[in-house]
Amino acid sequence: MPDLGNLPALDVAIGLAFVYFLLSTVCSAFNEGIATVLGWRAKTLEDAIGNLLAGGKVKQDEGDGAQTVDLASAIFSHWRIRALVRDPDSSKRRRNRPSYLPPRAFSLAVAETLAAGPKEPEPDKSPWELADDEILARVKKAVGSLPEGEARALVYKAAINADGTLEGFRRQVETGFDDAMERATGWYKRKVQVMLAVLAAAVTLGLNVDSVRMGSQLWSDKPVRTAVAAKAAGASNAQNAADAVDSVNQLKLPLGWGANNAPKSVGAVLRRIPGWLITIAALSLGAPFWFDLLSRVAHLRGSGVPEGPRS
Protein backbone atom coordinates (compact mmCIF):
# COMPACT_ATOMS: atom_id res chain seq x y z
CA MET A 1 0.00 0.00 0.00
CA PRO A 2 1.42 3.45 -0.87
CA ASP A 3 2.59 5.71 1.88
CA LEU A 4 -0.03 8.42 2.36
CA GLY A 5 1.79 10.16 5.17
CA ASN A 6 3.77 12.55 2.96
CA LEU A 7 1.07 13.81 0.60
CA PRO A 8 0.91 17.62 0.94
CA ALA A 9 -2.65 17.77 -0.41
CA LEU A 10 -3.83 15.28 2.21
CA ASP A 11 -2.11 17.21 4.98
CA VAL A 12 -3.72 20.45 3.78
CA ALA A 13 -7.14 18.77 3.82
CA ILE A 14 -6.50 17.48 7.33
CA GLY A 15 -5.37 20.91 8.50
CA LEU A 16 -8.43 22.67 7.10
CA ALA A 17 -10.78 20.02 8.49
CA PHE A 18 -9.11 20.38 11.89
CA VAL A 19 -9.58 24.16 11.95
CA TYR A 20 -13.17 23.81 10.77
CA PHE A 21 -13.81 21.29 13.52
CA LEU A 22 -12.41 23.55 16.23
CA LEU A 23 -14.36 26.60 15.05
CA SER A 24 -17.60 24.73 14.39
CA THR A 25 -17.37 23.31 17.92
CA VAL A 26 -17.40 26.88 19.23
CA CYS A 27 -20.38 27.72 17.00
CA SER A 28 -22.27 24.62 18.13
CA ALA A 29 -21.67 25.44 21.79
CA PHE A 30 -23.05 28.96 21.35
CA ASN A 31 -25.94 27.60 19.30
CA GLU A 32 -26.90 25.12 21.98
CA GLY A 33 -26.70 27.82 24.64
CA ILE A 34 -28.98 30.13 22.66
CA ALA A 35 -31.49 27.33 22.04
CA THR A 36 -31.53 26.50 25.76
CA VAL A 37 -31.92 30.08 26.97
CA LEU A 38 -34.69 30.86 24.47
CA GLY A 39 -36.46 27.54 25.04
CA TRP A 40 -36.56 26.61 21.36
CA ARG A 41 -37.27 22.93 21.98
CA ALA A 42 -40.15 23.68 24.33
CA LYS A 43 -41.54 26.33 21.97
CA THR A 44 -41.34 24.00 18.96
CA LEU A 45 -43.06 21.21 20.91
CA GLU A 46 -45.78 23.61 22.05
CA ASP A 47 -46.35 24.84 18.49
CA ALA A 48 -46.55 21.28 17.14
CA ILE A 49 -49.12 20.22 19.74
CA GLY A 50 -51.03 23.46 19.17
CA ASN A 51 -51.27 22.63 15.46
CA LEU A 52 -52.18 19.00 16.16
CA LEU A 53 -55.02 20.00 18.51
CA ALA A 54 -56.05 23.19 16.72
CA GLY A 55 -59.70 24.04 17.15
CA GLY A 56 -60.21 21.72 20.12
CA LYS A 57 -62.27 23.07 23.00
CA VAL A 58 -63.10 21.34 26.29
CA LYS A 59 -65.00 22.35 29.38
CA GLN A 60 -63.23 22.43 32.68
CA ASP A 61 -64.31 23.39 36.20
CA GLU A 62 -62.43 26.49 37.35
CA GLY A 63 -64.06 27.06 40.74
CA ASP A 64 -66.77 29.47 39.58
CA GLY A 65 -68.21 26.97 37.12
CA ALA A 66 -67.37 25.24 33.89
CA GLN A 67 -65.28 27.21 31.43
CA THR A 68 -64.29 26.42 27.85
CA VAL A 69 -60.54 26.25 27.26
CA ASP A 70 -58.31 25.20 24.38
CA LEU A 71 -57.61 21.48 24.32
CA ALA A 72 -53.89 22.13 23.84
CA SER A 73 -53.80 24.39 26.92
CA ALA A 74 -55.73 21.80 28.91
CA ILE A 75 -53.22 19.12 27.88
CA PHE A 76 -50.28 21.22 29.08
CA SER A 77 -52.14 21.81 32.37
CA HIS A 78 -52.68 18.09 32.87
CA TRP A 79 -50.85 16.62 35.82
CA ARG A 80 -49.02 14.09 33.65
CA ILE A 81 -47.50 16.86 31.56
CA ARG A 82 -46.81 19.21 34.46
CA ALA A 83 -44.88 16.40 36.15
CA LEU A 84 -42.38 16.46 33.26
CA VAL A 85 -41.32 20.10 33.59
CA ARG A 86 -38.87 21.74 35.96
CA ASP A 87 -41.14 24.51 37.28
CA PRO A 88 -44.77 24.36 36.06
CA ASP A 89 -45.60 27.74 37.60
CA SER A 90 -42.64 29.62 36.10
CA SER A 91 -43.23 32.47 33.64
CA LYS A 92 -40.36 31.22 31.45
CA ARG A 93 -41.25 28.75 28.72
CA ARG A 94 -38.05 26.73 29.09
CA ARG A 95 -39.15 25.98 32.67
CA ASN A 96 -42.94 25.66 32.45
CA ARG A 97 -43.09 23.64 29.21
CA PRO A 98 -41.49 20.24 28.50
CA SER A 99 -38.81 20.06 25.82
CA TYR A 100 -39.67 16.39 25.23
CA LEU A 101 -42.99 14.60 25.61
CA PRO A 102 -43.38 10.80 25.63
CA PRO A 103 -46.19 9.64 23.30
CA ARG A 104 -47.74 7.59 26.12
CA ALA A 105 -48.01 10.61 28.41
CA PHE A 106 -49.60 12.65 25.61
CA SER A 107 -52.20 10.01 24.68
CA LEU A 108 -53.17 9.44 28.31
CA ALA A 109 -53.47 13.18 28.90
CA VAL A 110 -55.73 13.53 25.83
CA ALA A 111 -57.95 10.65 26.91
CA GLU A 112 -58.26 11.78 30.52
CA THR A 113 -58.84 15.42 29.56
CA LEU A 114 -61.64 14.52 27.14
CA ALA A 115 -63.14 12.09 29.64
CA ALA A 116 -63.18 14.68 32.42
CA GLY A 117 -65.45 17.36 30.90
CA PRO A 118 -67.51 19.27 33.45
CA LYS A 119 -67.75 17.54 36.80
CA GLU A 120 -70.77 15.28 37.25
CA PRO A 121 -72.46 14.30 40.52
CA GLU A 122 -71.87 10.58 39.85
CA PRO A 123 -69.48 8.98 39.90
CA ASP A 124 -67.45 11.29 42.10
CA LYS A 125 -64.08 10.05 40.82
CA SER A 126 -61.19 11.45 38.87
CA PRO A 127 -60.93 10.29 35.22
CA TRP A 128 -57.89 8.10 35.90
CA GLU A 129 -59.88 6.27 38.59
CA LEU A 130 -62.50 5.15 36.07
CA ALA A 131 -62.34 1.88 34.19
CA ASP A 132 -60.83 2.00 30.72
CA ASP A 133 -64.13 1.26 29.01
CA GLU A 134 -65.83 4.10 30.84
CA ILE A 135 -63.05 6.53 29.91
CA LEU A 136 -63.38 5.45 26.26
CA ALA A 137 -67.15 5.91 26.40
CA ARG A 138 -66.70 9.41 27.75
CA VAL A 139 -64.10 10.18 25.09
CA LYS A 140 -66.47 9.10 22.31
CA LYS A 141 -69.19 11.25 23.85
CA ALA A 142 -66.81 14.24 23.99
CA VAL A 143 -65.93 13.88 20.30
CA GLY A 144 -69.37 15.12 19.33
CA SER A 145 -68.88 18.36 21.25
CA LEU A 146 -65.56 19.23 19.60
CA PRO A 147 -65.75 21.88 16.87
CA GLU A 148 -64.47 21.12 13.39
CA GLY A 149 -60.69 21.22 13.21
CA GLU A 150 -57.52 19.19 13.53
CA ALA A 151 -58.29 18.13 17.10
CA ARG A 152 -61.70 16.71 16.16
CA ALA A 153 -60.20 14.89 13.16
CA LEU A 154 -57.48 13.31 15.33
CA VAL A 155 -59.78 12.25 18.16
CA TYR A 156 -62.63 11.10 15.90
CA LYS A 157 -60.33 8.93 13.78
CA ALA A 158 -58.66 7.51 16.89
CA ALA A 159 -62.05 6.67 18.44
CA ILE A 160 -63.30 4.99 15.25
CA ASN A 161 -60.14 2.87 14.88
CA ALA A 162 -59.79 2.07 18.58
CA ASP A 163 -61.21 -1.49 18.25
CA GLY A 164 -63.34 -0.77 21.29
CA THR A 165 -60.43 -0.40 23.70
CA LEU A 166 -58.77 2.56 25.37
CA GLU A 167 -55.40 1.09 24.44
CA GLY A 168 -56.42 1.11 20.78
CA PHE A 169 -57.52 4.74 21.07
CA ARG A 170 -54.21 5.68 22.63
CA ARG A 171 -52.23 3.93 19.90
CA GLN A 172 -54.06 5.94 17.24
CA VAL A 173 -53.43 9.20 19.12
CA GLU A 174 -49.75 8.31 19.55
CA THR A 175 -49.42 7.67 15.80
CA GLY A 176 -50.73 11.17 15.09
CA PHE A 177 -48.45 12.55 17.78
CA ASP A 178 -45.38 10.85 16.28
CA ASP A 179 -46.20 12.28 12.84
CA ALA A 180 -46.48 15.76 14.36
CA MET A 181 -43.16 15.34 16.15
CA GLU A 182 -41.42 14.45 12.89
CA ARG A 183 -42.59 17.76 11.43
CA ALA A 184 -41.58 19.58 14.61
CA THR A 185 -38.10 18.05 14.38
CA GLY A 186 -37.76 19.51 10.89
CA TRP A 187 -38.87 22.95 12.16
CA TYR A 188 -36.34 22.83 14.97
CA LYS A 189 -33.48 21.70 12.72
CA ARG A 190 -34.14 24.52 10.26
CA LYS A 191 -34.19 27.10 13.04
CA VAL A 192 -30.96 25.73 14.50
CA GLN A 193 -29.34 25.62 11.06
CA VAL A 194 -30.17 29.28 10.41
CA MET A 195 -28.69 30.31 13.76
CA LEU A 196 -25.63 28.14 13.12
CA ALA A 197 -25.07 29.94 9.80
CA VAL A 198 -25.34 33.31 11.57
CA LEU A 199 -22.85 32.21 14.23
CA ALA A 200 -20.54 30.81 11.55
CA ALA A 201 -20.54 34.19 9.81
CA ALA A 202 -19.83 35.96 13.11
CA VAL A 203 -16.93 33.64 13.98
CA THR A 204 -15.52 33.78 10.45
CA LEU A 205 -15.52 37.57 10.28
CA GLY A 206 -14.61 38.02 13.94
CA LEU A 207 -11.51 35.84 13.59
CA ASN A 208 -10.85 36.69 9.93
CA VAL A 209 -10.79 33.04 8.87
CA ASP A 210 -10.00 33.04 5.15
CA SER A 211 -9.99 29.45 3.90
CA VAL A 212 -8.17 30.34 0.68
CA ARG A 213 -5.37 32.15 2.51
CA MET A 214 -5.16 29.46 5.16
CA GLY A 215 -5.01 26.67 2.57
CA SER A 216 -2.30 28.53 0.65
CA GLN A 217 -0.12 28.84 3.72
CA LEU A 218 -0.60 25.20 4.63
CA TRP A 219 0.42 24.24 1.11
CA SER A 220 3.51 26.43 0.97
CA ASP A 221 4.72 26.15 4.58
CA LYS A 222 5.67 22.55 5.28
CA PRO A 223 6.53 22.99 9.01
CA VAL A 224 3.15 24.59 9.70
CA ARG A 225 1.39 21.94 7.62
CA THR A 226 3.15 19.15 9.46
CA ALA A 227 2.40 20.69 12.86
CA VAL A 228 -1.30 21.12 12.09
CA ALA A 229 -1.58 17.57 10.72
CA ALA A 230 0.07 16.25 13.88
CA LYS A 231 -2.37 18.19 16.07
CA ALA A 232 -5.27 16.85 14.03
CA ALA A 233 -4.05 13.28 14.34
CA GLY A 234 -4.05 13.66 18.12
CA ALA A 235 -7.69 14.80 18.20
CA SER A 236 -9.01 11.25 18.17
CA ASN A 237 -11.64 11.89 20.81
CA ALA A 238 -13.58 14.78 22.27
CA GLN A 239 -11.21 15.32 25.21
CA ASN A 240 -8.13 15.47 22.98
CA ALA A 241 -9.94 17.83 20.65
CA ALA A 242 -10.88 20.08 23.56
CA ASP A 243 -7.24 20.15 24.67
CA ALA A 244 -6.20 21.04 21.13
CA VAL A 245 -8.39 24.14 21.22
CA ASP A 246 -6.16 25.60 23.93
CA SER A 247 -3.11 25.35 21.68
CA VAL A 248 -4.67 26.59 18.43
CA ASN A 249 -2.73 29.84 18.71
CA GLN A 250 0.51 27.87 18.46
CA LEU A 251 -0.33 26.63 14.96
CA LYS A 252 0.77 29.94 13.36
CA LEU A 253 -2.11 29.97 10.91
CA PRO A 254 -3.33 33.21 9.30
CA LEU A 255 -6.14 33.86 11.76
CA GLY A 256 -7.28 37.10 13.35
CA TRP A 257 -7.00 40.77 12.44
CA GLY A 258 -3.36 41.25 13.32
CA ALA A 259 -1.13 43.50 11.23
CA ASN A 260 0.22 40.60 9.18
CA ASN A 261 -3.21 39.19 8.36
CA ALA A 262 -5.56 42.18 8.07
CA PRO A 263 -6.40 43.33 4.51
CA LYS A 264 -4.79 46.66 3.71
CA SER A 265 -7.20 47.96 1.06
CA VAL A 266 -10.72 47.64 -0.30
CA GLY A 267 -9.40 45.40 -3.06
CA ALA A 268 -7.76 43.15 -0.49
CA VAL A 269 -11.06 42.92 1.40
CA LEU A 270 -12.89 41.93 -1.77
CA ARG A 271 -10.32 39.23 -2.44
CA ARG A 272 -10.98 37.81 1.03
CA ILE A 273 -14.73 37.37 0.41
CA PRO A 274 -14.50 33.97 -1.38
CA GLY A 275 -12.36 32.58 1.44
CA TRP A 276 -14.78 33.89 4.05
CA LEU A 277 -17.77 32.40 2.25
CA ILE A 278 -16.05 29.02 2.06
CA THR A 279 -15.39 29.14 5.79
CA ILE A 280 -18.99 30.12 6.61
CA ALA A 281 -20.31 27.26 4.49
CA ALA A 282 -17.87 24.83 6.11
CA LEU A 283 -18.72 25.84 9.68
CA SER A 284 -22.44 25.62 8.90
CA LEU A 285 -22.01 21.87 8.41
CA GLY A 286 -21.52 21.48 12.15
CA ALA A 287 -18.89 19.99 14.44
CA PRO A 288 -20.08 16.33 14.16
CA PHE A 289 -19.57 16.41 10.39
CA TRP A 290 -16.01 17.70 10.64
CA PHE A 291 -15.07 15.41 13.53
CA ASP A 292 -16.24 12.38 11.56
CA LEU A 293 -14.46 13.52 8.41
CA LEU A 294 -11.31 14.39 10.33
CA SER A 295 -11.26 10.94 11.95
CA ARG A 296 -11.61 9.23 8.58
CA VAL A 297 -8.97 11.32 6.81
CA ALA A 298 -6.50 11.09 9.70
CA HIS A 299 -6.97 7.32 9.73
CA LEU A 300 -6.33 7.24 5.98
CA ARG A 301 -3.15 9.24 6.44
CA GLY A 302 -1.88 6.89 9.12
CA SER A 303 -2.76 3.69 7.26
CA GLY A 304 0.14 3.85 4.81
CA VAL A 305 3.48 2.08 5.05
CA PRO A 306 5.48 3.62 7.91
CA GLU A 307 8.64 5.45 7.03
CA GLY A 308 11.93 3.66 7.51
CA PRO A 309 14.19 4.66 10.40
CA ARG A 310 16.45 7.59 9.73
CA SER A 311 20.19 7.50 10.46
Protein Blocks (a to p, Z undefined) as FASTA:
>chain_A
ZZfklgfklmmmmmmmmmmmmmmmmmmmmmmmmmmmnommmmmmmmmmmmmmgoiacddd
ehjaccdddfklmmmmpmklmmmpmblmbcbfklmpcfbdcfklmmmmmmmmmmnmpcdf
bdcddfklpcfklmmmmmmmmmmmpccdjklmmmmmmmmmnnopaklmmmmmmmmmmmmm
mmmmmmmmmmmmmmmmmmmmmmmmmnopafklmmmmmmmmmmlmmmmmmmmmmmmbfklm
mmmmmmmmmnopaedjdfklgcfbfklmmmmmmmmmmmmmmmmnojklmmmmmmmmmmmm
mmmccddddZZ
